Amino acid sequence: MARKAFRKKSKPYATVSKKIKIDVCGICNQRCIFCPNAIQNKHHGNIDDQLFCEIIHDAYHAGARELAISATGEPLLNTKLEEYITKAKKLGYEYVFINTNGVLLNECRAKSLMECGLDSIKFSINAGDPKTYCLVHGNDNFNAVIENIKKFGQLRRDTGNRCKLYVSFVAVKETINQAEKLSSLLSGCVDELITMNAVTRGGGISVPNSMLGNDSFSFSYPCGQLFDTAVVLAEGYMTISRHRGLYCKADCL
Ligand code: SF4
C-alpha cells in the first residue's frame, strides 16, 4: 500500500538540480598533496565555448539557479571567466561563484570579477605560513596569495562591492594547528574561513594516511553535493561530486 502511494507521488524522471558546477578549466597551477587534480594524469584545458553556453542555458531553463564556474581545476587560468560570469548573470542565475587558489588574481582581474557580478569567491589556501604552504601546495606562492586576498578585500571595501570573500583551509597533519595562524593573518578581510580535514576521497588519491589530519574539524557525512549538485568537467562529462572521473562519467554533449 505504502509502495503504491510512493509510486503515485514520485515522478518517472529525475528532477534537475538547482545547483550546477562547471569546470571552465580542468588543469591547475598548484599541486596540493591531498587533491585529485594533482595526481590525475588525464587533464583537459579550457572548456569549449559553445558547450559552456549550452549547458548554462539548458540548466537554467530546467531550473538551476546556483552556478559554480569551477569544479576540479583553476578557473583563473581561463581568460574567458569574466565573460562566462556575465553570461550567467544575464541569463538570471541568482548566485554565481568561483573557487580559486588565487595565485593569478591580480588587481585588474579582481576588479573585472567584481564588475561582472560575481556573487562570491573562495580562496583555497591550505597552510598558515610559506614553509608549510610549500609542502602542501608544492610551491612558494603563500605571501603572494595572502597579498592578493587582502587586495581583493580592500578593493571590495573601496568600491562597496557585495561579492562575498571566503577562504577554505584543508588541513593535513603538518598544518592541523595552522588555521588560527591563517585566520589572524586575514582577520578583518574575509567573511569566513572554512576549515576541514584532508580525506583520501574514497581511496582516490595517493596521499599517505600518515599525512592526513585527525578529526579536529568536523564535516557532516554524507557529502550533500552527491545529491544536490550536478558537476560538469571541462571535457564535457558529468561526474559525481568534484572528483574528476573517479566515480562515473556521463556525456553532457
Ligand atoms: S586543491 Fe585547488 S589549488 Fe590545490 S591542486 Fe587542487 S584544484 Fe589546485
Boltz pocket constraint, residues with backbone or C-beta under 6 A from the ligand:
constraints:
  - pocket:
      binder: B
      contacts: [[A, 28], [A, 29], [A, 30], [A, 31], [A, 32], [A, 35], [A, 36], [A, 37], [A, 38], [A, 72], [A, 73], [A, 74], [A, 100], [A, 101], [A, 124]]
      max_distance: 6.0
